[in-house]
Amino acid sequence: MTVRFAVLGAGRIGQVHAKAIDADRDATLVAIADAIEPAAQSLAEFYSASVSSIDAIAASADIDAVVICTPTDMHADLIEQFAKAGKAIFCEKPIDLDVARVRTCLATVAANEATLMVAFQRRFDPDFMALKERVDSGVIGDVEMVVLTSRDPAPPPIEYIKRSGGLFRDMAIHDLDVARWLLGEPVVTVQAVASVLVDPAIAAAGDFDTANILLTTDSGRQATVNNSRRAGYGYDQRIEVFGSKGMVSALNTHESNTVVATAEGFTQPALQDFFMTRYERAYANEIAAFVQCVKTGADPNPSGEDGLNALILADAAVQSVAQRRTIDVGIA
């Protein structure tokens, strides 16, 4: 079976997913939809696909799955439309910025027995996957602490920040998902602090650019997340998992692995400085995993519930900063 895809949204991330679909031997890109006709036409021509409307894609018997790369405020409505149309759905995070709306959307997905995978690509980074395998093998014993560092080279445009949902729902949500993935237990409390240290315009937009988050599970396992919108040395992405028998870590990815050693010391190339470069293989791996879910009927991972729980933790972080206290999330 070859899974026939439509990509909704021909922007930057839509182009990344189109490339991954084209490279997968079990998938083919059939159609592109975008409100900006030249963007849709350009991407469709590059991959020998057709330009279509969202409604036509939903009605087409020749399309098995859709990749939703539209603005966030369209995600939940599109998920529901394609769940009812019998299509498998891969959606960029978040499903929505409102937890209640996400719950309603997931109820529609369940009622239609639809396949929904949420795009948390960091779970598919080769180094992070290898780290997870080591954790699951028991080589470091029982997990006790997870430390996640995620720092962007520079802030996004202010106009993006204004509509992004904020640092916790837009940026930290990736780390919150990875923390849940690695802790192996539901999170029960969230404590966060946040500041504006990079650009006063970010404060004027109602957001933060620097944050730390502490998550705890019922057994006492802990995860800490530190985020910054500015790292002048590149895209800083690191994980450490500390256990009862040892520790495993995944370090930064550099532009190359060449290291020069002289009497003056050691030097190596700079870090990669763009998330699409840093996670290029991860994007390909997650599409490949989704294709196999569609082919085999396996449960998607990350699921819609994973998307919901990450948003619950992000909302709790926002609440924690506002109220200056630890938030009990029950189980997330």
JOTACOR-V756134 format. One record per backbone hydrogen bond with DSSP energy under -1.0 kcal/mol. NH is the residue of the N-H (numbers start at 1). CO is the residue of the C=O. E is the energy in kcal/mol with one decimal. If there is no record, write none. Layout:
nh,co,e
NH,CO,E
NH,CO,E
This chain:
nh,co,e
3,26,-3.0
5,28,-2.9
6,65,-1.6
7,31,-2.2
8,67,-3.0
9,33,-3.1
15,11,-2.3
16,12,-1.4
17,13,-2.2
18,14,-2.3
19,15,-2.0
20,16,-1.8
21,17,-2.6
22,18,-2.4
23,19,-1.5
24,21,-1.1
27,24,-1.8
28,3,-2.3
30,5,-3.0
31,5,-1.4
32,50,-2.4
33,7,-2.3
40,36,-2.0
41,37,-2.8
42,38,-2.4
43,39,-2.0
44,40,-2.6
45,41,-2.5
46,42,-1.8
47,43,-1.5
49,44,-2.9
50,30,-2.5
52,32,-2.7
57,53,-2.1
58,54,-2.2
59,55,-1.7
64,4,-2.1
65,4,-2.1
66,88,-2.5
67,6,-2.3
68,90,-3.1
69,8,-2.9
74,71,-2.2
75,72,-1.5
78,74,-2.2
79,75,-2.8
80,76,-2.3
81,77,-2.3
82,78,-2.6
83,79,-2.2
84,80,-2.2
85,81,-1.1
86,83,-1.1
87,82,-2.6
88,64,-2.4
89,115,-3.1
90,66,-2.5
91,117,-2.6
92,68,-2.2
102,98,-2.0
103,99,-2.4
104,100,-2.1
105,101,-2.3
106,102,-2.7
107,103,-1.9
108,104,-1.6
109,105,-2.1
110,106,-2.5
111,107,-2.4
112,108,-1.5
113,110,-1.3
114,109,-2.4
117,89,-2.5
118,302,-1.6
119,91,-2.7
120,118,-1.7
123,120,-1.5
124,121,-2.2
125,122,-1.3
129,125,-2.9
130,126,-2.1
131,127,-2.2
132,128,-2.4
133,129,-2.2
134,130,-1.9
135,131,-2.3
136,132,-2.8
137,133,-1.6
138,135,-1.2
139,134,-1.2
141,138,-1.7
144,242,-2.8
145,242,-2.1
146,222,-2.0
147,240,-3.1
148,224,-3.0
149,238,-2.4
150,226,-2.5
151,236,-2.4
152,228,-2.6
161,157,-2.1
162,158,-2.3
170,166,-2.3
171,167,-1.9
172,167,-2.7
174,171,-1.3
176,172,-2.6
177,173,-1.9
178,174,-2.1
179,175,-2.8
180,176,-2.0
181,177,-2.2
182,178,-2.2
183,179,-2.6
184,180,-1.3
188,216,-3.2
189,216,-1.6
190,327,-2.3
191,214,-2.3
193,212,-2.3
195,210,-2.7
202,199,-1.8
204,200,-2.1
205,201,-1.2
206,203,-1.9
207,202,-2.4
209,195,-2.1
210,195,-1.7
211,227,-2.4
212,193,-2.3
213,225,-2.5
214,191,-3.4
215,223,-3.1
216,189,-1.8
217,221,-2.2
220,217,-1.3
222,144,-2.1
223,215,-2.2
224,146,-2.8
225,213,-2.4
226,148,-2.4
227,211,-2.7
228,150,-1.2
229,209,-2.2
234,231,-2.2
235,272,-2.6
236,151,-1.9
238,149,-2.0
239,250,-2.1
240,147,-2.2
241,248,-3.0
242,145,-3.1
243,246,-3.6
244,142,-1.6
245,140,-2.9
246,140,-1.0
248,241,-2.3
250,239,-2.5
255,270,-2.8
260,267,-3.2
262,265,-2.4
265,262,-1.5
267,260,-2.8
272,253,-2.0
278,274,-2.7
279,275,-2.2
280,277,-1.3
283,279,-2.5
284,280,-1.6
285,281,-2.6
286,282,-2.4
287,283,-1.7
288,284,-2.1
289,285,-2.2
290,286,-2.2
291,287,-2.6
292,288,-1.8
293,289,-1.8
294,290,-2.3
295,291,-2.4
296,292,-2.7
297,293,-2.4
307,303,-1.8
308,304,-2.3
309,305,-2.8
310,306,-2.2
311,307,-1.7
312,308,-2.3
313,309,-2.0
314,310,-2.1
315,311,-2.8
316,312,-2.1
317,313,-2.0
318,314,-2.1
319,315,-2.5
320,316,-2.7
321,317,-2.2
322,318,-2.1
323,319,-2.5
324,320,-1.6
325,320,-1.1
327,190,-3.3
329,188,-2.3
331,329,-1.2
332,187,-1.7
